[in-house]
Amino acid sequence: MTDTHSNNQQLSKLMQKAKLGMPFTDFEETVMHRIHRETSFEQILSRDRKLSFLFFGLGTIFGLIINFILQSSQYTFPNISPETTLLIFQLGFVLIVLLYLDKYLRLMKKRKKQQQPA
């Protein structure tokens, strides 16, 4: 019995030495604030991503409408034929779409990497 009591006292002393103190008094509050800030940042990022996709869709529709108008009309700019105007617009439109898709795919790839457990 004495042996058990002695072991309990030694264990108790070891446990007291192993106690971890908080690095500073508001540590828990700081950590919770940081978690809350990161959560709100993710919500804002998600909303911005959805708005980006919405405006990309609206811009694409608007671009297709302008393309249709340029094809059916014979408006000319000074010293530029209608075919050249249409070609310049179509090249710019395709370039913008490809750049957006590249950025969107990179964002999705980066997001997938962040969600994978280490």
Secondary structure, 3 states (H helix, E strand, C coil): CHHHHHHHHHHHHHHHHCCCCCCCCCHHHHHHHHHHHHHHHHHHHHHHHHHHHHHHHHHHHHHHHHHHHHHHCCCCECCECHHHHHHHHHHHHHHHHHHHHHHHHHHHHHHHHHHCCC
